[in-house]
Amino acid sequence: MTRILSLLGSVIWLMPHSPLKVFCLRRLGHIVASTARLRPNLVLGCGVFIIGEDAVLSPFNVFRGVARVELGDGAFIGRFNQFTAAPAYQAFSARCGALIVGPEAIITNRHYFDASGRIELARRAAVGGIRSIFQSHEIDLVADETTVGVIRIGENAMLATGCLVLKDAQVPGYSIVAAGSTVTASEPGRELPAGLYAGSPARWRKDLPDCKWWHREGYFTPVRKVADI
């Protein structure tokens, strides 16, 4: 019966957005707001989805083995992203296998998220550009074991294109991670300053001015007018 329900859920997630789709997902145990917009996505072997008001899940994403997905009010996920988790860790903690996208947070297109541990985007945080990688588990070669951790992206923080974010990494709120940077594990208990981070491993570079982007009213950034190129 569990396998049948899982297959039925996968079929429903592939449906175009409609009140019927929302109704069916609710009957399967998901919590979906009436104003959420859920396009066709491939969902395999996942647990509960909690989708807030006006949240947008664009088409052509893949979710596999993730135990819990939360999209806060007004959150936005773009296209062609992959969200996966290794279910073996979920036997040890109910907090494993979770993707938490806070209110008005943004994930653009073509990124990869390993949520074997836990990935948390705070309110209005953003993963911008393309092809960033979040890796919440790693191998301990000395002990011959794999371990999981938590990746936290702070409020109004933004990661530019092609970043690598590793287990137990933290990006402080109101910060920018430059394109191509590698964010490694943070020292436990250490509070990182806000600012621009860049490099491999990423290091604090400078303070930032008050950015208009922090005060935006939606998830689309307007195009600046430019001369003919």
PyMOL commands that set and color helices and strands:
alter all, ss='L'
color gray80, all
select helices_A, chain A and resi 2-13+19-27+87-91+212-215
alter helices_A, ss='H'
color red, helices_A
select strands_A, chain A and resi 31-32+37-38+42-44+48-51+56-57+62-64+68-71+76-77+82-84+98-101+106-107+112-114+118-121+126-127+133-135+137-140+145-148+150-153+158-159+164-166+170-171+176-177+182-183+196-199+202-206
alter strands_A, ss='S'
color yellow, strands_A
deselect
rebuild
show_as cartoon
